[in-house]
């Protein structure tokens, strides 16, 4: 089993967590220095960072030893994934620990209002919503009132306006691309192209698997294994009309020397593939070319077996084809 995707996702999360820890540690140190505080918190931070660094170095050497393979492309094993998962858990716990230290320092040293304005979430929310703080809502309070409900004259959120403007830009690009300059295919044209590509891929697959047999390239199969496979397909699909031994019923008798459409392999193949005017349906959607070839070869092998209680002769007389 390949663990490459999981491994590299864990590597990416490791990098993100390390970056977050370094940022958080820098923020904590900045708060401590601003207050000229040489408390034990600073020592704890340095100790934890040293432990994290040692963990990463040991895990890196472990992965390097496990990655010494003949294959030049690193193929991680389950042990690599489990080891990196453990490293990520340590880093995640370290990050949350630093975050708790930072929150405690902010509450201790920075006023609530100032801390709120410095908060990254506050800044992001301000940019996205342009919302007025609760204590300042009197500025945008409207005059009318209904059942004790007052209305605020808030602006539309910037994220909503940006999204609306983006849809307008997208509409012009779409119109120009598909309808004005016609540099892109509409759905019907794209569907037709995809069907053409699919047909080419199917033909290539059939050719590679030796399934691309048609009425022009078909040949009579004489191997016992091919005839056995043809008999199996015949038994599963053809006995309802031609009976188990080929003696006929709704369909023609296949065991005598008389044939409606000839006993040549190409004629029998075409009859099975496309059907016949006497009521036999097409089997082109049910079998591939190689399967029809095996069925047709088996049907031809039935000639001359003269099954008992066979249906009366139909068509013209044809000499039996030799399978030697």
JOUR-V92395 format. One record per helix or strand of 2 or more residues. SS is the DSSP state (helix for helix, strand for strand). FROM is the first residue (numbers start at 1). TO is the last residue. If there is no record, write none. Layout:
# JOUR-V92395
[[SS FROM TO] [SS FROM TO]]
This chain:
# JOUR-V92395
[[helix 4 34] [helix 40 66] [helix 78 109] [helix 112 118] [helix 120 129] [helix 134 140] [strand 141 146] [strand 149 152] [helix 158 180] [helix 187 208] [helix 224 237] [helix 239 242] [strand 258 259] [helix 265 274] [helix 289 301] [strand 316 317]]
